[in-house]
Amino acid sequence: MAHNQPFRVLIVDDHPLARKAIRSMLEPASDFYIVGEASSGEEALLLCGEVAPEVVLMDIHMSPMDGLEATRRIKQQYGAIRIIMLTVSDDVADLFTALQFGAQGYLLKNMDPDEWLTYLRALLDDHSEAARGMADKLFQRFRAPLGAYTEGPTPSMLTSREQEITSYVAQGDNNRQIAEKLLISEHTVKNHMKNILDKLGLENRVQLTGFAIKHGMTRKGQN
């Protein structure tokens, strides 16, 4: 690796056992030096100014300040610090938000320790083709769905008929009710629903309702 000295690492996780597990993986490695631990986003932000880490391993789900907000603030104040998110889930929206805020990448907590270190080194290596290839492999499982979040889905992605159906969904109508109001078959409504969800990168009617409310597509009492 091009980095001649051990990476100065700050571990951020609200669970003591998780911090202990991460420490146990890093301490035997000569290319990492742990400069501190934080149990919250607020503490992480403070320690970045005190212990000058080069790398922050950041848990996503903490309170009151979660890892996403902590990442945004740290990158604003200390742009050179590399932040790698730690997560047990593959929540695409959260991970992509972290990348938008400036995170270097992310690691899944349930990975094998040796594989975990390999990917961590890959994410920190700016020069090795092999390392970049390993990092790309980690991103690959998320790359397709991430496209839906790049700019954020908008109503303009839908046809006028699809927008109409979305507005009915937002007011709580089921497929049969929508079919009756639009004078089309229930099967046609189901096909439209599939197309709508695919276009917007959403999974279900609950998410679609949230999308409609966000974009002012509710019918507000219309029949």
C-alpha positions in Angstrom: 0.0 0.0 0.0 1.2 3.5 -0.7 0.5 4.6 2.9 3.8 4.2 4.7 2.6 4.6 8.3 -0.3 2.7 9.9 -3.7 4.3 9.3 -4.9 6.2 12.3 -8.4 4.7 13.0 -11.4 5.9 15.0 -14.0 3.3 15.7 -17.6 4.6 16.1 -20.4 2.3 17.2 -22.9 2.6 20.0 -22.5 -1.1 21.0 -19.4 -1.8 23.2 -19.2 -5.4 22.0 -19.2 -4.3 18.3 -16.3 -1.8 19.1 -14.5 -4.6 20.9 -14.9 -7.0 17.9 -13.7 -4.3 15.4 -10.7 -3.6 17.7 -9.8 -7.3 17.9 -9.7 -7.5 14.1 -7.6 -4.3 13.7 -5.1 -4.6 16.6 -3.1 -7.6 15.1 -2.7 -5.7 11.8 0.4 -3.6 11.5 -1.1 -1.2 9.0 -3.8 0.1 11.4 -3.5 2.0 14.7 -6.6 2.7 16.8 -6.5 6.3 18.1 -9.9 6.2 19.8 -13.5 4.9 20.1 -16.8 6.8 20.1 -20.2 5.6 21.0 -22.2 8.3 19.2 -22.1 10.6 16.2 -21.6 13.6 18.5 -18.6 12.0 20.2 -17.1 11.0 16.9 -17.3 14.6 15.6 -15.6 15.8 18.8 -12.8 13.1 18.7 -12.0 13.9 15.1 -10.8 17.3 16.2 -8.9 15.8 19.2 -7.2 12.6 17.9 -6.9 13.4 14.2 -7.9 10.0 12.7 -7.2 9.3 9.0 -10.0 6.7 8.9 -13.3 6.6 10.7 -15.2 3.3 10.8 -18.8 4.6 11.3 -21.8 2.6 12.4 -24.9 3.9 10.5 -27.6 3.4 13.1 -26.9 5.4 16.3 -28.8 8.0 18.3 -29.4 10.9 18.8 -27.0 11.7 15.9 -26.8 8.7 13.5 -23.8 7.8 11.3 -25.2 9.5 8.2 -25.4 12.9 9.9 -22.1 12.4 11.6 -20.5 11.6 8.2 -21.9 14.7 6.7 -20.6 16.9 9.4 -17.2 15.3 9.6 -16.7 15.6 5.9 -17.7 19.2 6.0 -15.1 20.0 8.8 -12.4 17.5 8.0 -12.6 16.7 4.3 -9.4 14.5 4.2 -10.7 12.0 6.7 -11.9 8.8 5.1 -15.1 7.4 6.4 -16.2 3.8 5.9 -19.7 2.9 7.0 -20.4 -0.2 9.1 -23.7 -1.9 8.6 -25.5 -5.2 9.1 -28.1 -4.5 6.6 -28.2 -3.7 2.8 -30.4 -0.7 3.0 -29.6 0.8 -0.3 -31.0 4.3 0.5 -28.9 4.6 3.7 -25.7 3.4 2.0 -26.1 5.6 -1.0 -26.9 8.6 1.2 -23.6 7.9 3.0 -21.7 7.8 -0.3 -23.3 11.1 -1.3 -22.2 12.7 2.0 -18.6 11.6 1.2 -18.1 8.2 2.7 -15.3 6.1 1.1 -17.4 3.0 1.1 -18.9 0.5 3.5 -18.3 -2.8 5.1 -20.9 -5.4 6.2 -20.4 -6.3 9.8 -21.2 -10.0 9.3 -18.3 -10.6 6.9 -15.5 -13.0 7.7 -12.8 -11.2 9.7 -10.1 -11.9 7.1 -12.4 -10.9 4.2 -13.4 -7.8 6.2 -9.7 -6.7 6.5 -9.1 -7.4 2.9 -12.0 -5.2 1.8 -11.0 -2.5 4.3 -7.6 -2.3 2.8 -9.1 -2.3 -0.7 -11.3 0.7 0.2 -8.2 2.6 1.4 -5.9 1.7 -1.4 -5.9 4.4 -4.1 -3.3 2.7 -6.4 -3.7 -1.1 -6.6 -5.8 -2.4 -9.5 -6.5 -5.6 -7.5 -7.6 -3.6 -4.5 -10.0 -1.5 -6.6 -11.4 -4.7 -8.1 -12.1 -6.1 -4.6 -13.8 -2.9 -3.6 -15.9 -3.0 -6.8 -17.0 -6.5 -6.0 -18.4 -5.3 -2.7 -20.3 -2.5 -4.4 -21.6 -4.7 -7.2 -24.6 -6.2 -5.3 -25.9 -2.6 -4.7 -25.0 -1.0 -8.0 -28.2 -1.7 -9.9 -30.7 -0.5 -7.4 -28.6 2.6 -6.6 -29.6 4.1 -9.9 -33.0 4.8 -8.6 -31.5 7.0 -5.9 -29.0 8.9 -8.0 -31.2 11.9 -8.6 -34.2 10.6 -6.7 -37.4 9.4 -8.5 -39.8 12.1 -9.7 -43.4 12.1 -10.9 -42.1 13.0 -14.4 -40.9 9.4 -14.7 -44.5 8.3 -14.8 -47.1 8.5 -17.6 -50.2 10.6 -16.9 -52.2 7.3 -16.3 -49.5 6.1 -13.9 -49.6 9.4 -12.0 -53.3 9.1 -11.7 -53.1 5.6 -10.3 -50.4 6.7 -7.9 -52.7 9.5 -6.5 -55.5 6.9 -5.9 -53.1 4.6 -4.1 -52.1 7.6 -1.9 -55.7 8.1 -0.8 -55.9 4.4 0.2 -57.8 2.8 -2.8 -57.1 -0.8 -3.6 -56.7 -2.1 -7.1 -60.4 -3.0 -7.5 -61.5 0.5 -6.4 -59.0 2.1 -8.8 -60.2 -0.1 -11.6 -63.8 0.9 -11.0 -63.0 4.7 -10.9 -60.9 4.5 -14.1 -63.2 2.1 -15.9 -60.4 -0.3 -16.6 -59.8 -3.9 -15.5 -58.2 -4.8 -12.2 -55.6 -6.7 -14.2 -54.6 -3.6 -16.0 -54.3 -1.7 -12.7 -52.0 -4.5 -11.5 -49.8 -4.1 -14.6 -49.7 -0.4 -14.1 -48.7 -0.8 -10.4 -45.8 -3.1 -11.4 -44.6 -0.6 -13.9 -44.9 2.3 -11.5 -42.9 0.5 -8.7 -40.2 -0.6 -11.2 -39.8 2.9 -12.6 -39.5 4.5 -9.2 -37.3 1.9 -7.6 -39.9 1.2 -4.9 -41.1 -2.0 -3.4 -44.7 -1.6 -2.2 -47.7 0.6 -1.9 -46.5 2.0 1.4 -43.4 3.4 -0.2 -45.5 4.6 -3.2 -47.8 6.4 -0.8 -44.9 8.1 0.8 -43.6 9.1 -2.6 -47.0 10.6 -3.6 -47.3 12.6 -0.4 -43.7 13.9 -0.8 -44.5 15.1 -4.3 -48.0 16.5 -3.7 -49.7 13.8 -5.7 -52.6 13.1 -3.2 -56.1 13.7 -4.5 -57.2 15.6 -1.4 -60.7 14.3 -1.3 -61.3 13.9 -5.0 -63.2 10.8 -6.1 
